[in-house]
Amino acid sequence: MNRTNQNGTTEEQIERIKVRVKGTLPGLPAMLHMAPPFREELIARSLVDARPRMAAVLIPITLRADQIHIVLTKRCAYPGVHSAQISFPGGKMERGDEHLQATALRETQEELQIAVAQLELLGALTPLYIPPSNFWVHPFAAVIHNPPNIWTPQPDEVDQVLEPSLQQLLKPEIRIQRETQTSEGKQEVPGFQLNDHFIWGATAMMLEEFLCVIHQ
């Protein structure tokens, strides 16, 4: 049985998020709050001759004890531009994917080792171009129903699953500027300091838009 708190039942919370995601999105202006200072120049420079590849990620939410949590993953270390970074589950569109939503759902199922039936798609957010990997990334929001108490992600892709609460992510003190190794060298970039993890770049930008959407 679902319990009720000041925010309503879990069903009411999901319905409110669904309505907001399908409404007018904050878009790039909201994302730019968490953008590295060089991003707009880098995008303009990168898109001159680029043929971007299509990719999709899922911004999964869970409801535990009537609190909203957002699921993030820490990538395994590998020889690539996004090695060991905090991200949302997702990846490039494959030949067998009917559409980008299918890409996001498939990748999430594989990375988090959960059933597609547990995922309820809520809607699409604003696509974002990622210059270092030359991807147009299409984010989608979804609810994970009956999430596991202990995550057992795909060990070849995911080192760790993070599940911060919405309350934690909205704390102003976790928004910081930090020197980080980027594709443009070491730079001061904005991001979310989540305990020992620093969320920055495209993930921080997509997360910022989603927080704006669900916390209207």
Z-matrix of the N, CA and C atoms (Angstrom, degrees):
N
C 1 1.465
C 2 1.523 1 109.14
N 3 1.332 2 117.56 1 135.47
C 4 1.457 3 121.34 2 179.53
C 5 1.515 4 110.43 3 -80.19
N 6 1.324 5 115.90 4 136.74
C 7 1.454 6 120.92 5 177.28
C 8 1.516 7 110.12 6 -90.28
N 9 1.330 8 116.53 7 158.11
C 10 1.456 9 121.48 8 -179.71
C 11 1.517 10 109.58 9 -112.73
N 12 1.341 11 117.39 10 133.94
C 13 1.457 12 121.27 11 172.58
C 14 1.512 13 107.88 12 -125.67
N 15 1.329 14 117.19 13 -166.04
C 16 1.454 15 120.58 14 -176.27
C 17 1.531 16 112.09 15 -63.32
N 18 1.317 17 118.50 16 -18.39
C 19 1.457 18 121.19 17 178.97
C 20 1.522 19 112.77 18 -93.95
N 21 1.345 20 117.98 19 0.46
C 22 1.448 21 120.91 20 -179.09
C 23 1.512 22 111.91 21 95.09
N 24 1.352 23 116.30 22 -179.38
C 25 1.451 24 121.10 23 178.73
C 26 1.524 25 110.35 24 -70.62
N 27 1.319 26 115.16 25 166.68
C 28 1.458 27 118.70 26 178.32
C 29 1.528 28 110.98 27 -60.49
N 30 1.351 29 116.95 28 -38.44
C 31 1.461 30 119.94 29 178.80
C 32 1.529 31 111.16 30 -62.30
N 33 1.328 32 116.69 31 -40.29
C 34 1.467 33 120.31 32 179.38
C 35 1.524 34 110.96 33 -66.39
N 36 1.328 35 117.41 34 -39.19
C 37 1.458 36 120.77 35 178.43
C 38 1.529 37 110.86 36 -63.17
N 39 1.330 38 116.66 37 -44.70
C 40 1.460 39 120.61 38 179.15
C 41 1.519 40 110.68 39 -62.74
N 42 1.331 41 116.83 40 -42.37
C 43 1.465 42 120.17 41 -179.00
C 44 1.527 43 111.09 42 -64.02
N 45 1.332 44 117.75 43 -38.86
C 46 1.466 45 120.28 44 178.30
C 47 1.529 46 110.98 45 -64.31
N 48 1.323 47 116.35 46 -42.87
C 49 1.464 48 119.88 47 179.15
C 50 1.524 49 110.32 48 -63.60
N 51 1.338 50 116.70 49 -41.94
C 52 1.460 51 121.25 50 -179.83
C 53 1.529 52 110.83 51 -60.01
N 54 1.322 53 116.80 52 -44.42
C 55 1.467 54 121.20 53 179.59
C 56 1.526 55 110.37 54 -63.01
N 57 1.328 56 117.36 55 -42.67
C 58 1.462 57 120.79 56 -177.27
C 59 1.519 58 112.07 57 -68.43
N 60 1.340 59 117.13 58 -39.57
C 61 1.459 60 120.12 59 179.31
C 62 1.524 61 110.91 60 -64.75
N 63 1.341 62 117.15 61 -33.36
C 64 1.457 63 120.70 62 -179.29
C 65 1.528 64 112.63 63 -83.99
N 66 1.328 65 117.07 64 -3.15
C 67 1.456 66 121.23 65 178.90
C 68 1.528 67 111.45 66 -89.67
N 69 1.335 68 115.27 67 -158.93
C 70 1.468 69 120.37 68 178.83
C 71 1.519 70 109.44 69 -72.64
N 72 1.322 71 116.16 70 125.59
C 73 1.462 72 121.18 71 -176.60
C 74 1.527 73 111.18 72 -88.76
N 75 1.328 74 117.65 73 148.76
C 76 1.475 75 120.54 74 176.02
C 77 1.521 76 112.52 75 -62.88
N 78 1.352 77 117.01 76 -32.42
C 79 1.457 78 121.60 77 173.75
C 80 1.520 79 114.68 78 70.47
N 81 1.337 80 114.36 79 -157.52
C 82 1.455 81 121.41 80 -174.49
C 83 1.533 82 113.43 81 -58.97
N 84 1.354 83 120.17 82 -37.97
C 85 1.475 84 118.42 83 178.54
C 86 1.529 85 113.19 84 -54.81
N 87 1.329 86 117.25 85 -38.93
C 88 1.468 87 120.02 86 176.92
C 89 1.516 88 110.81 87 -70.49
N 90 1.328 89 116.78 88 -42.42
C 91 1.460 90 120.70 89 -179.76
C 92 1.525 91 112.32 90 -59.56
N 93 1.329 92 116.40 91 -36.62
C 94 1.463 93 120.26 92 -175.57
C 95 1.524 94 112.92 93 -65.22
N 96 1.341 95 117.91 94 -16.17
C 97 1.468 96 120.08 95 174.46
C 98 1.528 97 110.94 96 -59.97
N 99 1.343 98 115.59 97 -28.50
C 100 1.463 99 120.48 98 -177.67
C 101 1.528 100 112.02 99 -114.27
N 102 1.323 101 116.80 100 21.20
C 103 1.468 102 120.76 101 -177.87
C 104 1.522 103 111.14 102 -88.85
N 105 1.326 104 118.44 103 139.72
C 106 1.467 105 120.61 104 170.82
C 107 1.525 106 109.73 105 -58.54
N 108 1.322 107 118.48 106 149.53
C 109 1.468 108 121.21 107 -174.03
C 110 1.521 109 114.44 108 -61.81
N 111 1.334 110 117.09 109 -22.59
C 112 1.462 111 120.98 110 -176.75
C 113 1.526 112 112.76 111 -94.69
N 114 1.336 113 118.85 112 0.18
C 115 1.464 114 120.89 113 -168.58
C 116 1.525 115 113.58 114 -62.34
N 117 1.325 116 118.46 115 -48.14
C 118 1.468 117 119.66 116 -175.99
C 119 1.531 118 111.34 117 -62.51
N 120 1.328 119 116.82 118 -41.74
C 121 1.472 120 120.44 119 177.52
C 122 1.524 121 110.40 120 -65.10
N 123 1.348 122 116.08 121 -40.16
C 124 1.464 123 120.43 122 -179.42
C 125 1.525 124 111.09 123 -65.65
N 126 1.326 125 117.16 124 -39.99
C 127 1.465 126 120.95 125 178.27
C 128 1.523 127 110.12 126 -62.63
N 129 1.330 128 116.69 127 -48.06
C 130 1.467 129 120.54 128 -179.43
C 131 1.527 130 110.98 129 -59.18
N 132 1.330 131 116.01 130 -40.54
C 133 1.456 132 120.80 131 -179.23
C 134 1.531 133 111.41 132 -70.74
N 135 1.336 134 116.15 133 -38.66
C 136 1.456 135 120.87 134 -174.34
C 137 1.524 136 112.44 135 -74.58
N 138 1.331 137 117.22 136 -32.74
C 139 1.452 138 120.37 137 -173.94
C 140 1.517 139 114.03 138 -80.10
N 141 1.326 140 118.11 139 -5.23
C 142 1.470 141 120.46 140 -176.96
C 143 1.524 142 110.84 141 -57.54
N 144 1.306 143 117.58 142 -50.85
C 145 1.468 144 121.32 143 -178.17
C 146 1.532 145 112.42 144 -118.17
N 147 1.330 146 117.04 145 11.46
C 148 1.462 147 119.81 146 -173.32
C 149 1.524 148 112.05 147 -77.62
N 150 1.312 149 114.09 148 148.46
C 151 1.463 150 121.45 149 168.33
C 152 1.524 151 105.78 150 -122.22
N 153 1.325 152 116.45 151 83.82
C 154 1.467 153 119.64 152 -171.16
C 155 1.527 154 112.40 153 -60.52
N 156 1.320 155 114.08 154 146.17
C 157 1.457 156 121.06 155 174.10
C 158 1.523 157 108.62 156 -91.41
N 159 1.336 158 116.28 157 152.12
C 160 1.455 159 121.24 158 -178.79
C 161 1.529 160 110.41 159 -89.37
N 162 1.307 161 115.42 160 137.73
C 163 1.466 162 121.37 161 177.59
C 164 1.524 163 108.75 162 -145.07
N 165 1.308 164 115.88 163 164.84
C 166 1.461 165 120.44 164 179.12
C 167 1.523 166 109.49 165 -145.42
N 168 1.331 167 115.05 166 146.75
C 169 1.459 168 120.92 167 174.09
C 170 1.522 169 108.90 168 -128.68
N 171 1.305 170 114.78 169 159.27
C 172 1.459 171 120.79 170 175.33
C 173 1.521 172 108.23 171 -111.01
N 174 1.319 173 115.84 172 134.65
C 175 1.465 174 121.41 173 170.51
C 176 1.521 175 105.18 174 -100.72
N 177 1.342 176 117.20 175 93.87
C 178 1.465 177 119.84 176 -174.19
C 179 1.520 178 110.73 177 -86.84
N 180 1.328 179 115.47 178 139.56
C 181 1.455 180 119.66 179 172.78
C 182 1.524 181 108.83 180 -117.55
N 183 1.314 182 114.79 181 149.87
C 184 1.461 183 121.31 182 172.78
C 185 1.522 184 107.26 183 -125.29
N 186 1.309 185 115.21 184 157.87
C 187 1.460 186 121.54 185 177.05
C 188 1.520 187 107.60 186 -121.63
N 189 1.321 188 115.29 187 111.56
C 190 1.459 189 121.00 188 -179.53
C 191 1.521 190 108.22 189 -123.45
N 192 1.322 191 116.29 190 123.35
C 193 1.470 192 121.39 191 -177.87
C 194 1.529 193 110.07 192 52.63
N 195 1.334 194 115.80 193 40.61
C 196 1.469 195 123.34 194 178.03
C 197 1.515 196 113.29 195 63.12
N 198 1.315 197 117.64 196 21.65
C 199 1.458 198 121.15 197 172.78
C 200 1.523 199 109.43 198 -113.71
N 201 1.326 200 115.49 199 139.94
C 202 1.453 201 120.98 200 178.59
C 203 1.521 202 109.44 201 -80.52
N 204 1.332 203 116.29 202 132.66
C 205 1.461 204 123.01 203 173.78
C 206 1.529 205 108.03 204 -124.16
N 207 1.318 206 116.07 205 150.79
C 208 1.455 207 121.73 206 177.44
C 209 1.524 208 108.58 207 -115.82
N 210 1.323 209 116.26 208 131.65
C 211 1.468 210 121.56 209 -174.66
C 212 1.531 211 110.10 210 -94.24
N 213 1.316 212 115.26 211 127.64
C 214 1.465 213 123.22 212 176.05
C 215 1.521 214 108.59 213 -127.45
N 216 1.301 215 116.01 214 160.36
C 217 1.467 216 119.70 215 177.98
C 218 1.521 217 109.98 216 -125.59
N 219 1.305 218 115.50 217 148.60
C 220 1.463 219 121.06 218 169.23
C 221 1.522 220 107.08 219 -100.38
N 222 1.335 221 116.13 220 120.00
C 223 1.456 222 120.65 221 -178.64
C 224 1.527 223 110.97 222 -67.53
N 225 1.300 224 115.79 223 151.59
C 226 1.463 225 120.23 224 170.73
C 227 1.526 226 109.43 225 -67.65
N 228 1.308 227 116.84 226 156.15
C 229 1.465 228 121.20 227 175.09
C 230 1.526 229 108.86 228 -72.13
N 231 1.333 230 115.36 229 133.56
C 232 1.466 231 120.90 230 178.45
C 233 1.525 232 108.09 231 -156.28
N 234 1.324 233 119.52 232 165.63
C 235 1.455 234 120.79 233 -179.34
C 236 1.533 235 110.79 234 -77.90
N 237 1.305 236 117.14 235 80.07
C 238 1.460 237 121.02 236 -178.28
C 239 1.514 238 111.22 237 -160.49
N 240 1.343 239 115.72 238 169.91
C 241 1.468 240 119.80 239 -173.04
C 242 1.524 241 113.14 240 -70.92
N 243 1.336 242 117.95 241 -20.85
C 244 1.464 243 119.94 242 -177.44
C 245 1.535 244 112.34 243 -109.72
N 246 1.318 245 116.39 244 20.72
C 247 1.455 246 121.48 245 -177.36
C 248 1.528 247 111.71 246 -57.50
N 249 1.356 248 115.73 247 131.40
C 250 1.470 249 124.14 248 173.74
C 251 1.525 250 113.97 249 61.80
N 252 1.321 251 117.66 250 15.36
C 253 1.463 252 120.17 251 179.49
C 254 1.527 253 110.80 252 -84.85
N 255 1.335 254 115.31 253 160.84
C 256 1.457 255 122.00 254 172.37
C 257 1.518 256 107.65 255 -83.26
N 258 1.330 257 116.45 256 132.70
C 259 1.457 258 119.96 257 -175.76
C 260 1.525 259 109.66 258 -149.46
N 261 1.325 260 114.92 259 176.80
C 262 1.461 261 121.14 260 167.85
C 263 1.523 262 108.36 261 -94.95
N 264 1.330 263 117.64 262 151.17
C 265 1.472 264 118.36 263 176.63
C 266 1.526 265 110.32 264 -61.89
N 267 1.319 266 115.92 265 138.03
C 268 1.463 267 119.97 266 -179.11
C 269 1.511 268 111.09 267 163.11
N 270 1.320 269 115.32 268 -175.66
C 271 1.458 270 120.11 269 -179.11
C 272 1.510 271 110.96 270 173.93
N 273 1.321 272 115.97 271 -169.04
C 274 1.464 273 120.70 272 -174.80
C 275 1.522 274 111.03 273 -76.11
N 276 1.317 275 114.43 274 152.65
C 277 1.458 276 121.29 275 177.93
C 278 1.517 277 109.37 276 -70.16
N 279 1.330 278 116.72 277 129.43
C 280 1.458 279 122.09 278 179.90
C 281 1.525 280 110.40 279 -100.09
N 282 1.313 281 115.70 280 162.67
C 283 1.467 282 121.61 281 -176.29
C 284 1.535 283 111.63 282 -55.50
N 285 1.323 284 117.50 283 -37.02
C 286 1.467 285 120.33 284 -176.40
C 287 1.511 286 115.07 285 -81.88
N 288 1.324 287 118.15 286 -4.74
C 289 1.468 288 120.91 287 -178.77
C 290 1.525 289 110.05 288 -77.66
N 291 1.322 290 116.44 289 125.90
C 292 1.467 291 121.04 290 -178.47
C 293 1.520 292 111.67 291 -68.19
N 294 1.337 293 116.06 292 -35.32
C 295 1.458 294 121.65 293 -179.93
C 296 1.527 295 107.73 294 -158.96
N 297 1.331 296 115.63 295 176.48
C 298 1.468 297 119.36 296 -175.49
C 299 1.527 298 112.34 297 -68.36
N 300 1.339 299 117.42 298 -30.07
C 301 1.465 300 118.34 299 174.51
C 302 1.525 301 110.58 300 -59.97
N 303 1.330 302 115.34 301 -39.34
C 304 1.467 303 119.66 302 179.24
C 305 1.525 304 110.65 303 -64.31
N 306 1.335 305 116.41 304 -36.44
C 307 1.469 306 120.25 305 177.06
C 308 1.519 307 110.44 306 -61.22
N 309 1.325 308 116.14 307 -48.68
C 310 1.469 309 120.83 308 -178.36
C 311 1.527 310 111.27 309 -61.85
N 312 1.322 311 117.05 310 -43.56
C 313 1.468 312 120.83 311 -179.04
C 314 1.523 313 111.22 312 -67.71
N 315 1.335 314 116.31 313 -42.99
C 316 1.477 315 120.05 314 -179.62
C 317 1.520 316 111.28 315 -62.59
N 318 1.335 317 115.78 316 -47.88
C 319 1.458 318 119.75 317 -178.73
C 320 1.534 319 111.47 318 -62.99
N 321 1.320 320 116.71 319 -38.61
C 322 1.468 321 120.22 320 179.45
C 323 1.517 322 110.69 321 -66.84
N 324 1.319 323 115.99 322 -42.69
C 325 1.462 324 119.67 323 177.15
C 326 1.525 325 110.58 324 -58.61
N 327 1.334 326 116.49 325 -43.93
C 328 1.461 327 120.58 326 -177.58
C 329 1.528 328 111.78 327 -69.10
N 330 1.330 329 116.60 328 -45.40
C 331 1.465 330 119.90 329 -174.00
C 332 1.528 331 112.52 330 -72.76
N 333 1.330 332 116.71 331 -39.77
C 334 1.465 333 120.10 332 -176.83
C 335 1.522 334 112.79 333 -93.92
N 336 1.342 335 116.98 334 -6.24
C 337 1.463 336 121.52 335 178.62
C 338 1.539 337 111.03 336 58.73
N 339 1.339 338 114.69 337 49.76
C 340 1.459 339 119.89 338 177.33
C 341 1.528 340 108.05 339 -125.72
N 342 1.338 341 116.43 340 167.47
C 343 1.456 342 121.22 341 -179.43
C 344 1.527 343 110.18 342 -84.39
N 345 1.337 344 116.32 343 145.06
C 346 1.464 345 120.51 344 176.83
C 347 1.521 346 110.68 345 -59.41
N 348 1.338 347 117.36 346 -31.75
C 349 1.467 348 121.24 347 -179.78
C 350 1.526 349 112.25 348 -62.14
N 351 1.336 350 117.49 349 -19.79
C 352 1.467 351 120.47 350 178.51
C 353 1.527 352 112.54 351 -79.64
N 354 1.333 353 117.29 352 -11.25
C 355 1.452 354 121.51 353 -173.33
C 356 1.517 355 111.14 354 -100.46
N 357 1.324 356 116.41 355 124.88
C 358 1.465 357 122.36 356 175.24
C 359 1.527 358 108.03 357 -112.83
N 360 1.324 359 115.58 358 110.60
C 361 1.460 360 120.79 359 -178.76
C 362 1.522 361 109.80 360 -71.10
N 363 1.342 362 116.48 361 131.19
C 364 1.463 363 121.68 362 -178.57
C 365 1.520 364 112.74 363 -101.98
N 366 1.317 365 117.81 364 -30.93
C 367 1.454 366 119.99 365 -179.64
C 368 1.513 367 111.43 366 156.15
N 369 1.331 368 115.03 367 175.26
C 370 1.460 369 122.20 368 -177.23
C 371 1.518 370 110.81 369 -99.08
N 372 1.339 371 115.32 370 149.05
C 373 1.450 372 121.31 371 172.45
C 374 1.529 373 109.08 372 -110.22
N 375 1.313 374 117.20 373 -168.57
C 376 1.457 375 121.74 374 -172.49
C 377 1.530 376 111.57 375 -78.43
N 378 1.339 377 118.23 376 125.92
C 379 1.474 378 120.49 377 176.37
C 380 1.528 379 110.90 378 -63.12
N 381 1.327 380 115.19 379 152.91
C 382 1.460 381 121.32 380 -176.24
C 383 1.526 382 109.53 381 -140.10
N 384 1.319 383 116.33 382 133.31
C 385 1.466 384 120.38 383 176.83
C 386 1.523 385 109.68 384 -86.31
N 387 1.341 386 116.57 385 134.76
C 388 1.466 387 122.16 386 179.96
C 389 1.527 388 108.25 387 -114.86
N 390 1.335 389 118.06 388 102.39
C 391 1.467 390 121.39 389 -174.12
C 392 1.526 391 115.48 390 -59.16
N 393 1.345 392 120.84 391 -45.64
C 394 1.471 393 118.68 392 -174.12
C 395 1.529 394 113.96 393 -59.09
N 396 1.342 395 116.84 394 -33.77
C 397 1.468 396 119.69 395 -179.05
C 398 1.531 397 112.41 396 -107.07
N 399 1.339 398 117.27 397 -2.39
C 400 1.475 399 122.88 398 177.58
C 401 1.527 400 111.98 399 58.04
N 402 1.333 401 116.08 400 47.85
C 403 1.461 402 121.87 401 177.16
C 404 1.527 403 110.32 402 -117.00
N 405 1.339 404 115.88 403 138.71
C 406 1.458 405 120.63 404 160.56
C 407 1.523 406 105.53 405 -89.62
N 408 1.319 407 116.91 406 114.02
C 409 1.463 408 120.82 407 -176.58
C 410 1.521 409 109.61 408 -101.83
N 411 1.322 410 114.81 409 128.29
C 412 1.467 411 121.70 410 179.95
C 413 1.533 412 108.00 411 -107.56
N 414 1.339 413 117.64 412 110.98
C 415 1.470 414 119.86 413 179.86
C 416 1.534 415 111.66 414 -87.77
N 417 1.323 416 115.09 415 143.56
C 418 1.462 417 122.41 416 175.55
C 419 1.524 418 108.18 417 -130.35
N 420 1.324 419 115.59 418 143.70
C 421 1.467 420 120.22 419 177.16
C 422 1.527 421 108.90 420 -98.54
N 423 1.317 422 115.72 421 144.49
C 424 1.465 423 120.37 422 179.64
C 425 1.516 424 110.02 423 -152.61
N 426 1.315 425 115.43 424 156.57
C 427 1.461 426 122.18 425 172.54
C 428 1.516 427 108.54 426 -100.11
N 429 1.332 428 116.17 427 136.12
C 430 1.464 429 120.85 428 169.94
C 431 1.525 430 107.45 429 -96.90
N 432 1.314 431 116.40 430 111.69
C 433 1.460 432 120.60 431 177.62
C 434 1.529 433 109.74 432 -83.89
N 435 1.312 434 115.55 433 142.83
C 436 1.469 435 121.62 434 -179.67
C 437 1.521 436 112.34 435 51.11
N 438 1.334 437 117.53 436 55.31
C 439 1.472 438 119.26 437 179.44
C 440 1.522 439 110.63 438 -66.37
N 441 1.322 440 117.04 439 152.12
C 442 1.466 441 119.24 440 179.87
C 443 1.529 442 111.21 441 -68.59
N 444 1.313 443 115.71 442 151.70
C 445 1.463 444 119.82 443 175.02
C 446 1.527 445 110.62 444 -70.72
N 447 1.325 446 116.16 445 -33.07
C 448 1.464 447 121.86 446 176.86
C 449 1.527 448 107.56 447 -126.28
N 450 1.323 449 116.07 448 122.55
C 451 1.457 450 120.44 449 -179.44
C 452 1.526 451 110.36 450 -77.09
N 453 1.318 452 116.11 451 138.69
C 454 1.481 453 121.60 452 174.27
C 455 1.532 454 107.39 453 -127.52
N 456 1.329 455 117.29 454 76.09
C 457 1.461 456 120.57 455 -173.93
C 458 1.520 457 112.52 456 -72.02
N 459 1.331 458 115.11 457 170.89
C 460 1.463 459 122.20 458 177.61
C 461 1.535 460 108.51 459 -64.31
N 462 1.329 461 119.04 460 113.25
C 463 1.473 462 120.63 461 -170.82
C 464 1.517 463 115.03 462 -66.91
N 465 1.341 464 118.11 463 -22.15
C 466 1.463 465 120.06 464 -179.61
C 467 1.526 466 112.21 465 -77.98
N 468 1.344 467 117.02 466 -17.92
C 469 1.458 468 120.46 467 -175.89
C 470 1.525 469 113.52 468 -116.73
N 471 1.327 470 116.45 469 -35.13
C 472 1.466 471 120.57 470 -171.48
C 473 1.523 472 110.01 471 -118.62
N 474 1.312 473 115.11 472 123.35
C 475 1.463 474 120.63 473 178.50
C 476 1.520 475 111.18 474 -84.40
N 477 1.331 476 116.91 475 -33.38
C 478 1.468 477 120.55 476 -173.85
C 479 1.525 478 109.40 477 -160.54
N 480 1.324 479 116.49 478 145.20
C 481 1.467 480 122.13 479 174.10
C 482 1.530 481 108.59 480 -106.36
N 483 1.325 482 116.03 481 129.81
C 484 1.455 483 122.50 482 176.87
C 485 1.522 484 108.37 483 -108.70
N 486 1.325 485 116.43 484 144.32
C 487 1.464 486 120.19 485 -177.89
C 488 1.530 487 110.35 486 -140.08
N 489 1.344 488 117.51 487 61.77
C 490 1.467 489 119.32 488 -179.05
C 491 1.524 490 111.39 489 -68.25
N 492 1.316 491 115.03 490 150.29
C 493 1.462 492 119.43 491 176.67
C 494 1.523 493 110.03 492 -78.54
N 495 1.326 494 115.19 493 158.65
C 496 1.458 495 120.29 494 175.88
C 497 1.524 496 110.23 495 -59.13
N 498 1.322 497 117.05 496 -40.42
C 499 1.472 498 120.78 497 179.34
C 500 1.523 499 110.81 498 -58.80
N 501 1.315 500 116.86 499 -41.75
C 502 1.464 501 120.98 500 179.75
C 503 1.522 502 110.85 501 -64.85
N 504 1.329 503 117.01 502 -42.63
C 505 1.466 504 121.04 503 -177.03
C 506 1.524 505 112.98 504 -71.03
N 507 1.330 506 116.82 505 -20.97
C 508 1.460 507 120.25 506 -179.40
C 509 1.534 508 113.33 507 -90.15
N 510 1.321 509 117.34 508 -2.36
C 511 1.463 510 119.67 509 178.66
C 512 1.526 511 109.88 510 -68.40
N 513 1.330 512 118.76 511 125.35
C 514 1.469 513 120.26 512 -176.43
C 515 1.525 514 113.40 513 -62.85
N 516 1.328 515 117.27 514 -27.17
C 517 1.469 516 118.89 515 -175.63
C 518 1.530 517 113.28 516 -71.72
N 519 1.334 518 119.06 517 -14.40
C 520 1.466 519 118.86 518 178.80
C 521 1.530 520 111.46 519 -86.33
N 522 1.325 521 118.03 520 -5.71
C 523 1.473 522 121.69 521 176.90
C 524 1.525 523 108.13 522 -89.20
N 525 1.317 524 114.89 523 111.66
C 526 1.460 525 118.94 524 -174.45
C 527 1.528 526 110.43 525 -135.76
N 528 1.328 527 115.14 526 169.15
C 529 1.467 528 122.74 527 168.58
C 530 1.522 529 106.99 528 -107.11
N 531 1.330 530 116.61 529 135.78
C 532 1.455 531 119.26 530 -176.37
C 533 1.525 532 110.00 531 -146.68
N 534 1.330 533 116.29 532 141.33
C 535 1.462 534 119.86 533 176.54
C 536 1.525 535 109.01 534 -72.85
N 537 1.323 536 115.10 535 126.87
C 538 1.455 537 121.65 536 -174.39
C 539 1.524 538 109.74 537 -139.43
N 540 1.321 539 116.01 538 147.58
C 541 1.454 540 120.52 539 174.74
C 542 1.521 541 109.27 540 -74.61
N 543 1.330 542 118.03 541 118.43
C 544 1.456 543 123.23 542 -178.80
C 545 1.524 544 109.87 543 -120.65
N 546 1.326 545 116.01 544 179.05
C 547 1.467 546 120.13 545 176.39
C 548 1.519 547 111.73 546 -66.12
N 549 1.334 548 117.17 547 -15.92
C 550 1.458 549 122.86 548 178.27
C 551 1.531 550 112.12 549 -104.70
N 552 1.321 551 116.40 550 20.60
C 553 1.461 552 120.71 551 -177.04
C 554 1.523 553 110.97 552 91.02
N 555 1.312 554 117.56 553 -171.35
C 556 1.462 555 121.47 554 179.34
C 557 1.521 556 109.71 555 -71.42
N 558 1.342 557 114.94 556 127.46
C 559 1.459 558 120.98 557 -176.46
C 560 1.528 559 109.55 558 -141.33
N 561 1.329 560 115.78 559 150.81
C 562 1.466 561 121.10 560 169.01
C 563 1.518 562 107.63 561 -78.80
N 564 1.326 563 117.06 562 119.20
C 565 1.459 564 120.44 563 -177.64
C 566 1.534 565 109.58 564 -129.23
N 567 1.344 566 117.02 565 151.20
C 568 1.463 567 119.66 566 175.96
C 569 1.520 568 110.60 567 -80.66
N 570 1.314 569 116.36 568 155.81
C 571 1.447 570 119.71 569 177.56
C 572 1.511 571 111.81 570 -178.07
N 573 1.313 572 115.39 571 -173.81
C 574 1.459 573 123.45 572 179.24
C 575 1.528 574 108.36 573 -109.50
N 576 1.322 575 117.38 574 120.93
C 577 1.461 576 121.11 575 176.41
C 578 1.523 577 107.67 576 -90.34
N 579 1.311 578 116.57 577 101.87
C 580 1.458 579 122.40 578 -175.99
C 581 1.523 580 108.45 579 -105.75
N 582 1.333 581 115.38 580 93.57
C 583 1.463 582 121.18 581 -173.20
C 584 1.532 583 109.04 582 54.98
N 585 1.338 584 118.41 583 -117.58
C 586 1.471 585 120.23 584 -178.40
C 587 1.532 586 112.69 585 -89.22
N 588 1.318 587 117.36 586 2.45
C 589 1.457 588 121.17 587 -174.07
C 590 1.531 589 110.92 588 -109.97
N 591 1.336 590 115.64 589 139.02
C 592 1.458 591 121.22 590 177.70
C 593 1.526 592 108.82 591 -112.22
N 594 1.323 593 116.00 592 118.57
C 595 1.460 594 122.41 593 -179.37
C 596 1.518 595 107.74 594 -100.15
N 597 1.324 596 116.83 595 119.18
C 598 1.463 597 119.67 596 -175.92
C 599 1.534 598 109.25 597 -146.11
N 600 1.327 599 116.12 598 -179.00
C 601 1.457 600 120.76 599 176.63
C 602 1.517 601 112.49 600 68.29
N 603 1.337 602 115.88 601 -145.67
C 604 1.459 603 121.22 602 -174.99
C 605 1.524 604 112.25 603 -60.52
N 606 1.329 605 117.37 604 -37.69
C 607 1.468 606 119.74 605 179.99
C 608 1.519 607 110.54 606 -63.52
N 609 1.328 608 117.45 607 -44.53
C 610 1.465 609 120.75 608 178.05
C 611 1.524 610 110.99 609 -63.18
N 612 1.330 611 117.09 610 -38.07
C 613 1.459 612 120.81 611 -179.80
C 614 1.532 613 111.21 612 -66.05
N 615 1.323 614 117.43 613 -44.77
C 616 1.467 615 120.74 614 178.33
C 617 1.524 616 111.15 615 -67.48
N 618 1.341 617 116.00 616 -39.44
C 619 1.455 618 120.22 617 177.79
C 620 1.523 619 111.04 618 -62.61
N 621 1.325 620 117.26 619 -40.16
C 622 1.456 621 121.08 620 179.45
C 623 1.527 622 111.43 621 -61.32
N 624 1.334 623 116.74 622 -44.09
C 625 1.471 624 117.89 623 177.99
C 626 1.519 625 110.64 624 -62.53
N 627 1.329 626 116.96 625 -43.63
C 628 1.465 627 119.89 626 -178.26
C 629 1.523 628 111.41 627 -63.81
N 630 1.329 629 116.99 628 -40.19
C 631 1.467 630 119.18 629 177.40
C 632 1.528 631 110.99 630 -62.84
N 633 1.332 632 116.09 631 -39.08
C 634 1.465 633 119.49 632 176.95
C 635 1.528 634 111.11 633 -62.49
N 636 1.328 635 116.12 634 -39.43
C 637 1.470 636 121.29 635 -178.44
C 638 1.525 637 111.09 636 -65.65
N 639 1.328 638 117.18 637 -50.75
C 640 1.464 639 118.98 638 -171.99
C 641 1.511 640 113.70 639 -85.04
N 642 1.321 641 116.99 640 -8.76
C 643 1.472 642 119.21 641 -179.57
C 644 1.527 643 110.80 642 -114.11
N 645 1.327 644 116.97 643 27.92
C 646 1.459 645 120.58 644 177.44
C 647 1.517 646 109.78 645 -60.34
